[in-house]
């Protein structure tokens, strides 16, 4: 690596991080409450596509740390990258402060404590680093796809709308430090707490990445030939983050809940589709088996379903802990069980049918499979969210239903919803098989 090469990498990391934090600051101070998070996510995405070929487009000390632990970046380069990223963040904070003659402080939102903000930062920094490692650095995907920027950038959509109301949604020490330095006159110090949780999330992401993909640690392991433990962890993580994002968006009064939930599903499908198939949904798993696809054996399907349900319940109690409250599962105001049944059956059918059509055929989509499947949540969530809540997934239903008993909900509702969703999955399998 020559001096000119390293200079280019440093400049790329500085510019990308600078633009990211500048976008954060301008949106917080002047931007739309609906589109601010999307603006930040798109800045990250386009900078990744623009500069990924130069430096790898980390733009985040937590990402660089995860790459160092996973042996994807030399430790001396990790330190240099971090320095450039932090410098870019501080400069951006000063620029938006001087330009707009206004700043904002870094701290947990009103009503939330340090540990709740810390959990938000830990969890979505984990998700961000985990997706980066899988889509941009793994032996299965590195240099072999064009969806990496979309998958990484839209983790911000998932976490920003989901957990931004708790911690501000940094998920990046350079963001936290840049904001904190620019607003030092209002108070300083929270950046150290945020950075600690973000680094912890990065470290755990690097470890679990190597568990999901053993070839990253064992050179004798063959990429793509994954044993059941890797697949089980994959299904747990994908389902967990899907249900977590659902609950945080609902309880936080998100301006774009469906978009955020769809993004969380899309990102984890891109990350783990080549590991377990990225079902993250018992109705999808049942549809794949019922359709006679050889992607998942009945035995593995049973294990998948149990793991997905456990992950859904675990995520639901996580968001309940973070928010200090929960919500029940049931038909929307003004609608009954008949309307909810039709809504859940038909849009679970759509989701499962799309999965079968884009991921289990002889020539599956290679670039847009995650976008296609995730967009089913966008379609269903906006179309029938007011009718049934738009669960479309027994793991989501069980998570909401069981944790919702704390808010006075009836636990039987999750069983009823799951029956509707499984009917939708089986219907999709029947239609799919009739077309073969």
C-alpha positions, 0 to 999 in steps of 0.5 A, a space after each residue: 500500500 503506497 502513500 498515495 493510495 493511503 492518502 486517497 483512502 484517508 480523503 475518501 473516509 474524511 469526505 464520506 463521513 463529513 457528508 454523512 454528519 453534515 446531512 445529519 445536522 442539517 436534517 435535525 435543524 431544518 429538515 422534514 420530520 418525515 424524510 430526515 432519516 431517509 435523507 441521512 440513509 441516502 447520503 450514506 448509501 450514495 457515498 458508499 457507492 461512490 467511494 467504496 472502491 477507494 477506501 471500502 467506505 467505512 465512514 464509521 469507527 464502529 464499522 472499522 473496529 468490526 472489520 479489524 476484529 474480523 480481520 478484514 482491515 489491518 489494525 494500523 489502518 483501523 486506527 488511521 481510518 478512525 482518525 479520519 472519520 472522527 476528524 470528518 465528523 467534527 468538521 461537519 459539526 462545526 460547518 453545520 453549526 456555523 452555517 445555520 448558526 444553531 446546534 443541538 445537544 447529544 443526549 438520550 431523549 426526554 423520558 429515556 435513561 442512559 441504558 435505554 439509549 445505550 441499548 438502542 445504540 448497541 443494537 442498531 450499531 450491531 445490525 449496521 456492522 453485521 450487514 456491512 460484514 455480510 454484504 461487503 466483506 464476506 467471502 460469499 459476497 465481497 466484490 460480487 454484488 451491487 446491492 451492498 450500498 442499498 443494504 448498508 444505507 437502509 439499516 439507517 432507515 430501520 434504526 433511525 425511524 425505529 430507535 431514533 426517538 430514544 437515543 437520536 439514532 447515531 449508530 456511529 461514534 463519528 456522528 456522536 463525537 461530531 454532534 457533541 463537539 459542535 454543541 460543547 457549549 450546551 454540554 459535553 460528554 455523552 459521546 463517550 457513553 454512546 461510543 462505548 455502546 457502539 463499539 460493543 455492538 461492533 465487536 459482537 457483530 464481528 463475532 457473530 458474523 464468524 459464527 454465521 459464516 464459519 469460512 471467515 475463521 476456518 479457511 478449510 470451511 467452504 463458503 455457502 455450505 452452512 451447517 444447522 447452527 449457522 442457519 439457526 443463528 441467521 434465522 434468530 438474528 433476522 427475525 429478532 431485528 424485524 420484530 424489534 423494529 416493528 415494536 420500536 416504530 409502533 411504540 415510538 410513534 414513528 413517522 414512517 413505521 412501515 418503511 422502517 420495518 420493510 427496510 429492516 427485513 430487506 437489509 437482513 435478507 441481503 445479509 443472510 439470504 445465502 446463509 439460511 435462506 433468510 425466511 425470518 417468518 414461520 409462514 414463509 418457511 411453511 410455504 417453502 416446504 409446502 411448495 416442495 422446494 428443496 431449499 429447506 428440509 421438513 426437519 430444518 423447517 421445524 427447527 427454523 419455526 421454533 427459533 423464529 418464534 423464540 426470536 420474535 418473543 425475545 425481541 418483543 420483550 426487548 422493545 418493551 424493556 427499552 420503551 417501558 411499555 407494550 401494545 396488544 395485538 388485534 384488529 384495528 379500530 372499527 374493524 373486526 376479525 373477518 376483515 383482519 382475517 382477509 387482510 392477513 391471509 391475502 398479504 401473507 400470501 403476497 409475501 410468501 408467493 414473492 419469496 417463492 418466486 424470486 428466491 426458490 426458482 431455478 434462476 433466482 434474482 441475484 440483486 433485487 431479491 431483498 428489495 422485492 421481498 422487503 417491499 411486500 411489507 411496504 405494500 401490506 403494511 400501508 394497505 392493511 395496517 389499519 385493519 389488522 396491524 399488518 403482521 404477516 408473520 407468526 413470529 411478529 404475531 407471537 412477539 406482539 401477542 405475548 408481550 402485549 399481555 402486559 398492556 391488557 391484550 389477549 394472548 390467544 390473538 397471536 394464535 388466531 393471527 398465526 392461523 390466518 398467516 399460515 393459511 396465506 402461506 399455504 395458499 401461496 404454495 398452492 398457487 406457486 405449484 400450480 404454475 410450475 
